[in-house]
């Protein structure tokens, strides 16, 4: 704006055009002045440097002049040039460029890269990235994610949302590499992957990576470019990401602090929005194109095997890319009048654990100990909550507490649970994918049939990803007949125990008496700050469902809270019923263990023992600054060791002596840390 204003000023001011009549001397200089004014539009830095050079030369010439009219004309010319120079020096662009002007040659545009960045994308990318940093923004945070992408969080004065400013490797490479990638993409795009190749995206990506690497190496040799191994790997990753991959969507998913990604219509006019772990709702500097949206939709159709068209305008599926997983919901016309729109829920790379939830204050150690006890006690439970309350993540954490010697069957319409990670950690786990309750699909089995099938697959823990529809009846059938002699758990939308009852009985048609098969309801909900700008996920209550009621569990005291969230202290507090042992569910667990029958103190000590173990894991993690202690791999190993030590102590002293178990377990923990086996 400053340069445009300056240009208009000098063009409209006659003296800058040297229109003084009767001066032959100035007539000779007029062409030079016109050239400077023309240059100003495209190269203000070059104009400034040229003015300085002409001024120096004119001052030398001025000293040699003898004719008085020529001296006056030269002085006038010098004053015009000096004024022009001063006007340029007041502009921000010249002030920014001044430190880089030594040795500058007119026409060299590298100086502009010092303080300008491109507002457009490289030729091989459709997505636009707005690279202008907000001048009125205050930087809140800056970090780098694993692939070399810079992330900066800005607070904006004109928007309540923060700006998530992304600078990926695609926008930081040299011009030669841009051209190389553009050529490689044009060649690679000639090969159109077959539909069956998308059945195994990992294999397809690996194939394209190898082809792309060889192609880039060959093209680089032709262009006379030398690429190091690291540069070649980086360029190949960029190429694959922007051909068979999902472009900058993948870059966003590589940030483990990103929880949700929203792409609204009309695509091409709206930036991508995210939910950040630390800064909640943010707007990004990414604007995907309609070409991107159509390309992604085609890939999701092929990966999922589900339709997305006017007859089926909704698609639920999952996205798995190197280093990230996400649940994807897509809507299109006629449901969405603006065309395509996407919502992605990013899942953690490794399974959540109860210890991680304690560290993040979603629960406290006592609640973690209680949940561990209930899971070992093979209870039936529902994890309830509103949308984005952490239900599925909490369900995943309960899976980690199931001993590896038991078989687990998971049932989901969209794969969200960390089944692959658990399988790699040694679990005997079998996932089952069923028909989506929202989108349907003739080539998939209904969830209710899937649950009945699981009953014929032997003794297993049954985990249902989300109870949405008529599969609720089959699930309660499984709970009631007791065919599953292990934990049965699932997630459901509901903001309270009665809300869960109302949804299961009145909305999903499960008989009231069947609902009694539920032992525990865990309610997760977000808690907001008083200013409304921040929110935190918390477990609000752990409630048992008693069996001695007929019509209304709320009125007949069918719901008994074992732990309840205290808003003032921001933590779960045990209720009188839990402290006094007045819990039918815990008594039922105790009735199956000889030394616990009629001995509430022994039961309570075991819960406290488990709570202390979770707390010690956090303490040692903080003390050694080793976050891996809280991750699933080590937590599972520590749980296995707890059961081994408990069995050994029982044989040695005849009872589960809590102090001895804790001492031996802590010694094992210290040994593992010392041997660096974490």
C-alpha positions in Angstrom: 0.0 0.0 0.0 2.9 2.4 0.9 4.6 1.8 -2.5 1.3 2.1 -4.4 0.6 5.4 -2.6 4.1 6.7 -3.3 3.8 5.7 -7.0 0.5 7.7 -7.3 2.1 10.7 -5.6 5.1 10.9 -7.9 3.1 10.3 -11.0 0.7 13.1 -10.1 3.4 15.6 -9.0 4.7 17.5 -12.0 8.1 18.2 -10.5 9.0 14.5 -10.4 8.4 14.4 -14.1 11.0 17.2 -14.6 8.5 19.2 -16.7 10.4 22.5 -16.1 10.4 24.2 -19.5 13.5 25.8 -21.0 16.0 23.6 -19.4 17.9 21.5 -22.0 19.9 19.9 -19.1 16.7 18.5 -17.5 15.4 17.3 -20.8 18.3 14.9 -20.9 17.5 13.6 -17.4 13.7 13.2 -18.0 14.1 9.7 -19.5 16.1 8.5 -16.5 13.4 9.9 -14.1 10.6 8.1 -16.1 12.6 4.9 -15.9 12.9 5.2 -12.1 9.1 5.8 -11.7 8.3 2.8 -13.9 10.8 0.6 -12.0 9.1 1.6 -8.7 6.0 -0.5 -9.4 7.9 -3.8 -9.8 11.2 -3.3 -7.9 11.1 -0.6 -5.1 14.4 -1.8 -3.6 16.1 -1.7 -7.0 14.6 1.8 -7.6 16.0 3.0 -4.2 19.5 1.6 -5.0 19.4 3.2 -8.5 18.5 6.6 -7.0 21.4 6.4 -4.6 23.8 5.6 -7.5 22.4 8.4 -9.7 22.6 10.9 -6.8 26.3 10.1 -6.3 27.0 10.5 -10.0 25.0 13.7 -10.3 26.8 15.3 -7.3 30.2 14.6 -9.0 28.9 16.0 -12.3 27.5 19.1 -10.4 31.0 20.0 -9.1 32.4 20.1 -12.7 29.7 22.2 -14.2 30.6 25.8 -15.3 27.4 27.1 -16.9 25.1 28.7 -14.3 21.8 27.5 -15.8 23.1 24.0 -15.9 24.3 24.2 -12.2 20.8 25.4 -11.2 19.1 22.6 -13.2 21.5 20.0 -11.7 20.8 21.3 -8.2 17.1 21.1 -8.9 17.5 17.5 -10.2 19.5 16.6 -7.1 16.8 18.0 -4.8 14.1 16.0 -6.7 16.1 12.8 -6.4 16.8 13.5 -2.7 13.1 14.0 -2.0 12.3 10.8 -3.9 15.0 9.0 -1.8 13.5 10.3 1.5 10.0 9.2 0.5 11.3 5.7 -0.2 13.2 5.6 3.1 10.0 6.2 5.0 8.5 3.0 3.5 8.6 -0.2 5.5 9.9 -2.2 2.6 13.1 -0.1 2.3 13.5 0.0 6.1 13.3 -3.8 6.1 15.7 -4.2 3.1 18.3 -1.7 4.4 20.5 -4.3 6.3 20.8 -6.4 3.0 21.7 -3.7 0.5 25.5 -4.0 0.8 26.6 -5.6 -2.5 23.1 -5.5 -3.9 22.7 -5.6 -7.7 19.6 -4.1 -9.3 17.3 -6.9 -10.6 18.4 -9.4 -7.9 15.1 -10.3 -6.2 16.5 -12.6 -3.4 16.3 -9.6 -1.0 12.5 -9.8 -1.1 12.6 -13.4 0.2 14.0 -12.0 3.4 10.8 -10.3 4.4 8.2 -11.6 1.9 6.9 -15.1 1.4 4.8 -16.5 -1.4 1.0 -16.2 -1.0 0.5 -18.9 -3.7 1.3 -22.6 -3.8 3.9 -24.5 -5.7 2.7 -25.9 -9.0 2.4 -29.5 -7.7 -0.1 -28.6 -4.9 -3.7 -27.5 -5.2 -4.1 -26.4 -1.6 -3.4 -22.7 -0.8 -1.4 -21.7 2.2 -1.7 -18.2 3.4 1.8 -17.4 4.4 1.3 -13.8 5.6 1.9 -13.6 9.4 -0.7 -11.4 11.1 1.0 -8.1 11.9 -1.3 -7.5 14.9 -1.0 -11.1 16.1 0.8 -12.0 19.4 2.8 -15.2 19.2 1.6 -17.7 21.9 3.5 -20.8 21.0 5.9 -22.2 18.5 7.0 -25.8 17.9 8.2 -28.2 15.2 6.5 -31.5 14.4 8.4 -34.6 13.3 8.5 -34.0 9.5 10.1 -30.6 9.9 6.9 -28.6 9.8 6.9 -25.4 11.8 3.8 -24.6 13.8 3.1 -21.2 15.3 0.0 -20.2 17.4 -1.0 -16.6 17.2 -3.6 -14.6 19.3 -5.5 -12.3 17.0 -7.1 -9.0 18.0 -9.9 -9.2 15.5 -11.0 -12.9 16.2 -11.7 -14.8 19.4 -10.2 -17.9 17.7 -6.4 -18.4 17.7 -4.5 -18.7 14.4 -2.8 -22.0 13.8 0.0 -21.1 11.4 1.5 -24.0 9.5 4.7 -23.9 7.5 5.3 -27.3 6.0 8.4 -28.6 4.1 6.6 -28.1 0.8 6.9 -24.3 1.1 10.5 -24.2 2.3 12.4 -25.9 -0.4 14.4 -24.2 -3.2 13.1 -23.3 -6.7 15.1 -26.1 -8.3 13.4 -28.7 -6.1 10.0 -27.2 -6.8 10.6 -27.8 -10.5 11.9 -31.3 -9.8 8.8 -32.2 -7.9 6.5 -30.6 -10.5 8.1 -32.8 -13.2 8.0 -35.9 -11.1 4.3 -35.3 -10.3 3.4 -35.0 -14.0 5.1 -38.3 -14.7 3.7 -40.1 -11.6 0.2 -38.9 -12.2 0.2 -40.8 -15.5 -0.1 -44.0 -13.4 -3.6 -44.2 -12.0 -3.9 -46.6 -9.0 -6.4 -49.4 -9.5 -9.3 -49.7 -7.1 -7.9 -52.9 -5.6 -4.6 -51.0 -4.8 -6.5 -48.8 -2.3 -7.6 -51.9 -0.3 -4.0 -51.9 1.1 -3.0 -48.2 1.3 0.2 -49.0 3.1 1.4 -51.3 0.3 0.3 -48.7 -2.4 2.1 -45.9 -0.6 5.3 -48.0 -0.2 5.2 -48.8 -4.0 4.7 -45.2 -5.0 7.5 -44.1 -2.5 10.0 -46.5 -4.2 8.9 -45.4 -7.7 9.0 -41.7 -6.8 12.4 -42.0 -5.2 13.9 -43.6 -8.3 12.2 -41.0 -10.6 13.4 -38.0 -8.5 16.9 -39.4 -8.6 16.8 -39.8 -12.3 15.3 -36.3 -12.9 17.9 -34.7 -10.6 20.7 -36.3 -12.5 19.3 -34.9 -15.8 19.0 -31.4 -14.2 22.5 -31.6 -12.8 21.2 -31.5 -9.2 23.0 -33.3 -6.4 20.6 -34.6 -3.7 21.7 -36.0 -0.4 19.9 -39.1 1.0 18.0 -36.9 3.5 16.9 -34.5 0.7 15.8 -37.4 -1.5 13.7 -38.9 1.3 12.1 -35.5 2.1 11.3 -34.8 -1.5 9.9 -38.3 -2.0 7.7 -38.0 1.1 6.4 -34.6 -0.3 5.7 -36.2 -3.7 3.8 -39.2 -2.3 1.9 -37.0 0.1 0.6 -34.8 -2.7 -0.2 -37.6 -5.2 -1.6 -40.8 -3.6 -1.7 -39.2 -0.1 -3.9 -36.5 1.4 -1.7 -33.5 1.0 -1.6 -31.0 3.9 -4.3 -32.9 5.6 -1.6 -35.5 6.5 0.7 -32.7 7.7 -2.0 -31.6 10.1 -2.6 -35.1 11.4 1.1 -35.5 12.1 0.7 -32.9 14.9 -0.3 -34.9 17.9 -1.8 -31.8 19.5 -4.4 -31.5 16.8 -7.6 -33.3 18.0 -10.3 -32.4 15.4 -10.1 -31.0 11.8 -13.1 -29.4 10.1 -13.3 -28.5 6.4 -16.5 -26.7 5.7 -18.1 -25.8 2.3 -17.8 -24.1 0.0 -14.4 -25.6 -0.2 -11.9 -23.2 -1.7 -13.3 -20.2 0.0 -13.1 -21.4 3.7 -10.0 -22.1 5.7 -9.5 -25.3 7.7 -10.5 -25.2 11.3 -9.0 -27.4 14.1 -9.4 -28.1 17.8 -6.0 -27.9 19.5 -5.0 -29.7 22.7 -3.8 -26.5 24.3 -5.6 -23.7 22.5 -9.0 -25.2 21.7 -10.7 -23.9 18.5 -8.3 -22.4 16.0 -8.5 -21.2 12.4 -5.6 -22.4 10.2 -3.8 -20.7 7.3 -4.7 -23.6 5.0 -7.4 -23.2 2.3 -8.0 -26.5 0.4 -9.2 -26.4 -3.2 -12.2 -28.1 -4.7 -9.8 -30.3 -6.6 -8.4 -31.5 -3.3 -11.9 -32.2 -1.9 -13.0 -34.2 -4.9 -9.7 -36.2 -4.9 -10.1 -37.0 -1.1 -13.7 -38.1 -1.6 -12.7 -40.5 -4.4 -9.9 -42.0 -2.2 -12.2 -42.4 0.8 -14.8 -44.2 -1.4 -12.2 -46.7 -2.5 -10.6 -47.2 0.9 -14.0 -47.7 2.7 -15.8 -49.5 0.0 -18.9 -47.4 0.9 -20.8 -45.1 -1.5 -20.8 -41.3 -1.5 -23.2 -39.7 -3.9 -26.6 -38.0 -4.1 -28.4 -41.1 -3.0 -25.9 -41.7 -0.1 -24.7 -38.2 0.9 -23.0 -39.3 4.1 -19.8 -41.4 4.5 -18.3 -42.6 7.7 -14.8 -44.1 7.4 -11.3 -44.0 8.9 -8.0 -42.7 7.6 -4.7 -44.3 8.4 -1.5 -42.5 7.3 2.1 -43.0 8.5 2.1 -41.8 12.1 -1.6 -40.9 12.5 -5.1 -42.3 12.5 -8.4 -40.5 12.2 -12.1 -41.0 12.0 -13.6 -39.3 9.0 -17.2 -38.1 8.4 -18.1 -36.7 5.0 -21.3 -35.0 3.8 -22.1 -34.0 0.3 -25.1 -32.8 -1.8 -28.0 -32.7 -1.4 -27.5 -32.8 2.4 -24.8 -30.2 2.2 -26.0 -27.4 -0.2 -22.4 -26.2 -0.6 -21.0 -29.6 -1.8 -18.4 -31.6 0.2 -17.5 -31.0 3.8 -15.2 -33.1 6.1 -14.9 -33.6 9.8 -11.9 -35.6 11.1 -11.3 -36.8 14.7 -7.6 -37.6 15.2 -6.8 -40.6 17.4 -3.7 -40.9 19.4 -0.9 -42.9 17.8 -0.6 -45.1 20.9 -3.5 -46.2 23.1 -4.5 -44.0 26.0 -3.8 -45.3 29.5 -5.4 -44.6 32.8 -2.1 -43.2 34.0 -2.1 -40.7 31.2 -5.6 -39.6 32.1 -4.5 -39.1 35.7 -1.6 -36.9 34.5 -4.0 -34.9 32.3 -6.4 -34.6 35.3 -9.3 -36.3 33.5 -9.4 -38.7 36.5 -7.5 -39.0 39.7 -5.4 -42.0 41.0 -8.3 -43.3 43.1 -10.6 -43.4 40.1 -7.9 -45.1 38.1 -7.5 -47.7 40.8 -11.3 -48.3 41.0 -11.6 -48.7 37.2 -8.7 -51.2 37.2 -10.4 -53.2 39.9 -13.8 -53.1 38.1 -12.2 -54.3 34.8 -10.3 -57.1 36.5 -13.7 -58.0 38.1 -15.2 -58.6 34.7 -18.0 -56.1 35.0 -20.3 -54.7 32.3 -19.9 -51.0 31.8 -21.0 -48.1 29.5 -18.8 -45.1 28.9 -21.2 -42.2 28.4 -20.8 -38.6 27.5 -21.5 -35.8 25.0 -19.8 -35.4 21.7 -16.0 -34.9 21.9 -16.0 -35.8 25.6 -13.3 -38.4 25.4 -15.6 -41.5 25.5 -13.7 -43.6 22.9 -10.3 -42.6 24.3 -11.4 -43.7 27.8 -12.8 -47.0 26.4 -9.3 -47.5 24.8 -7.7 -47.0 28.2 -9.9 -49.7 29.7 -8.7 -52.1 27.0 -5.1 -51.6 28.2 -6.2 -52.7 31.7 -7.6 -56.1 30.4 -4.9 -58.8 31.0 -3.2 -60.0 27.8 -4.2 -63.6 28.5 -7.8 -62.9 27.7 -9.2 -62.7 24.2 -10.8 -59.4 23.2 -13.4 -58.9 20.4 -14.0 -55.3 19.3 -17.0 -54.3 17.2 -17.2 -50.9 15.4 -18.8 -49.4 12.3 -15.8 -47.0 11.9 -12.5 -48.3 13.2 -11.5 -46.0 16.1 -10.1 -48.3 18.8 -6.3 -48.8 18.7 -6.6 -52.5 17.7 -3.5 -52.6 15.6 -1.4 -51.1 18.4 -2.8 -53.6 20.9 -2.1 -56.5 18.6 1.5 -55.4 18.2 1.7 -55.3 22.0 0.8 -59.0 22.2 -3.0 -58.9 22.7 -5.2 -61.7 21.5 -7.6 -59.3 19.8 -10.1 -59.7 16.9 -11.7 -56.6 15.4 -15.1 -56.9 13.7 -16.3 -54.1 11.3 -20.1 -53.8 11.0 -22.6 -51.8 9.0 -22.7 -48.1 9.8 -26.0 -47.1 11.6 -25.9 -43.8 9.8 -24.9 -44.6 6.2 -26.0 -48.3 5.9 -24.4 -50.4 3.2 -25.6 -53.6 1.8 -22.2 -55.3 1.8 -21.7 -55.2 5.5 -23.3 -57.1 8.4 -25.6 -55.3 10.9 -24.1 -54.6 14.3 -26.7 -56.8 16.1 -25.7 -59.8 13.9 -22.1 -59.0 14.6 -22.7 -59.1 18.4 -24.5 -62.4 18.1 -21.7 -63.8 16.0 -19.2 -62.8 18.7 -21.1 -65.0 21.2 -20.2 -68.0 19.0 -16.5 -67.1 19.0 -15.8 -68.3 22.5 -15.0 -66.7 25.8 -13.9 -63.1 25.2 -14.1 -59.6 26.4 -16.6 -57.7 24.2 -15.9 -54.1 23.4 -18.5 -52.2 21.3 -17.1 -49.0 19.8 -20.4 -47.0 20.0 -24.0 -48.1 20.7 -26.1 -46.1 18.2 -29.1 -48.2 17.2 -30.8 -51.6 17.4 -27.5 -53.4 18.3 -28.2 -52.3 21.9 -30.7 -55.2 22.2 -28.2 -57.7 21.1 -25.5 -56.2 23.4 -27.8 -56.5 26.4 -28.7 -60.0 25.3 -25.0 -60.8 25.5 -24.7 -59.2 28.9 -27.7 -61.1 30.3 -27.0 -64.6 29.2 -23.5 -64.3 30.7 -21.9 -65.9 27.6 -19.0 -63.5 28.1 -17.2 -64.3 31.3 -15.2 -61.1 31.0 -15.6 -57.4 30.7 -18.3 -56.1 28.3 -18.0 -52.4 27.6 -19.1 -49.8 25.0 -19.7 -46.1 24.5 -23.0 -44.3 24.3 -24.2 -40.7 24.0 -25.6 -39.5 27.3 -24.8 -36.8 29.9 -25.9 -38.7 33.0 -26.8 -42.2 34.2 -30.5 -41.5 33.8 -29.7 -40.0 30.3 -28.1 -43.3 29.4 -31.1 -45.2 30.8 -33.5 -43.0 28.9 -31.6 -43.5 25.6 -31.2 -47.2 26.0 -34.8 -48.0 27.1 -36.9 -45.3 25.4 -34.9 -44.6 22.2 -33.3 -48.0 21.5 -36.0 -50.2 22.8 -34.1 -52.3 25.3 -36.5 -53.7 28.0 -36.2 -52.0 31.5 -35.2 -55.3 33.2 -32.5 -55.9 30.6 -30.9 -52.5 31.5 -30.1 -54.0 34.9 -27.4 -56.0 33.1 -25.3 -52.8 33.2 -23.1 -52.7 36.2 -21.2 -49.4 35.8 -21.8 -46.2 34.0 -18.9 -43.8 33.6 -19.9 -40.3 32.5 -17.3 -38.1 30.7 -18.1 -34.5 29.9 -16.1 -31.3 29.0 -15.8 -28.7 31.7 -15.6 -25.0 30.6 -13.9 -22.1 32.2 -15.9 -19.2 33.5 -14.8 -17.0 30.5 -15.9 -19.7 28.1 -12.6 -19.7 26.3 -11.2 -22.9 27.6 -12.5 -26.4 28.3 -11.1 -29.6 29.8 -12.3 -33.2 29.6 -13.3 -34.7 32.9 -14.9 -37.9 34.2 -17.9 -36.5 36.0 -19.1 -39.6 37.9 -18.6 -43.3 38.2 -22.0 -44.8 39.0 -23.2 -48.3 39.7 -26.6 -49.6 38.5 -28.4 -51.6 41.3 -30.8 -54.3 40.5 -33.6 -53.9 43.0 -35.9 -51.5 41.2 -38.9 -52.1 39.0 -40.0 -49.0 37.1 -37.8 -45.9 37.4 -34.1 -46.3 38.6 -33.8 -42.7 39.4 -36.8 -42.6 41.7 -36.1 -46.0 43.2 -32.4 -45.3 44.0 -31.2 -47.6 41.2 -28.2 -45.3 40.5 -25.6 -45.0 43.2 -22.5 -42.8 42.6 -19.2 -44.4 43.7 -17.3 -41.2 42.7 -18.5 -37.7 41.9 -16.8 -34.7 40.3 -16.1 -31.8 42.7 -16.2 -28.6 40.6 -14.4 -26.5 43.3 -11.4 -28.9 43.7 -11.5 -30.1 40.0 -11.3 -33.7 41.0 -13.4 -36.8 41.6 -14.3 -37.5 45.2 -15.3 -40.9 46.6 -18.9 -41.0 48.0 -20.0 -42.2 51.4 -21.3 -45.4 49.7 -17.8 -46.2 48.3 -16.0 -45.4 51.5 -18.4 -47.5 53.6 -18.4 -50.4 51.1 -22.0 -50.0 50.3 -21.6 -51.1 46.7 -23.5 -54.1 45.2 -21.0 -54.3 42.3 -17.9 -54.3 44.4 -19.5 -56.9 46.8 -20.4 -59.0 43.7 -16.7 -58.9 42.7 -15.6 -59.7 46.2 -17.9 -62.7 46.4 -15.9 -64.5 43.8 -12.6 -64.1 45.7 -12.2 -66.2 48.8 -10.3 -63.7 51.0 -12.5 -60.8 50.0 -15.8 -62.3 50.9 -17.3 -60.2 53.7 -13.9 -58.3 54.1 -14.5 -54.8 52.8 -11.1 -53.6 54.1 -9.3 -56.1 51.9 -11.3 -54.9 48.8 -10.6 -51.3 49.6 -6.9 -51.9 50.2 -6.7 -53.5 46.8 -8.3 -50.5 45.1 -5.9 -48.2 47.0 -3.0 -50.4 46.0 -3.9 -50.0 42.3 -4.3 -46.3 42.8 -0.9 -46.0 44.4 0.7 -47.9 41.5 -0.8 -45.4 38.9 0.4 -42.5 41.0 3.9 -44.0 41.3 4.1 -44.4 37.5 3.4 -40.7 37.1 5.9 -39.7 39.9 8.7 -41.8 38.3 7.8 -40.5 34.8 8.2 -36.9 36.1 11.3 -37.6 38.1 13.1 -39.3 35.3 11.5 -37.1 32.6 10.6 -40.3 30.7 7.1 -40.0 29.2 7.3 -43.6 27.9 6.6 -44.9 31.5 3.0 -43.8 31.0 2.5 -45.2 27.6 0.6 -48.5 26.9 3.7 -50.7 26.3 5.1 -50.1 29.7 1.7 -49.8 31.5 0.7 -53.2 30.2 4.1 -54.7 31.3 3.6 -53.1 34.8 0.0 -54.5 35.0 1.3 -58.0 34.1 4.0 -57.7 36.8 1.4 -56.6 39.3 -0.6 -59.8 38.7 2.6 -61.9 38.9 3.7 -60.3 42.1 0.2 -60.6 43.6 0.2 -64.3 42.8 3.6 -64.8 44.3 2.8 -62.9 47.5 -0.5 -64.9 47.8 1.5 -68.2 47.7 4.2 -66.9 50.1 2.0 -65.4 52.9 -1.5 -66.7 52.1 -3.0 -63.4 51.4 -2.7 -60.3 49.1 -0.6 -58.2 51.4 -0.8 -54.7 49.8 2.4 -53.3 51.3 4.5 -56.2 50.2 3.0 -56.2 46.7 3.6 -52.5 46.3 7.2 -52.8 47.6 8.1 -55.6 45.2 6.3 -53.9 42.3 8.1 -50.6 43.0 11.5 -52.4 43.1 10.7 -54.0 39.8 9.8 -50.5 38.4 13.1 -49.0 39.7 15.0 -51.9 38.1 13.3 -51.4 34.7 14.1 -47.7 34.8 17.7 -48.3 35.8 18.1 -50.9 33.0 16.6 -48.5 30.6 13.9 -51.0 29.5 11.3 -48.2 29.3 
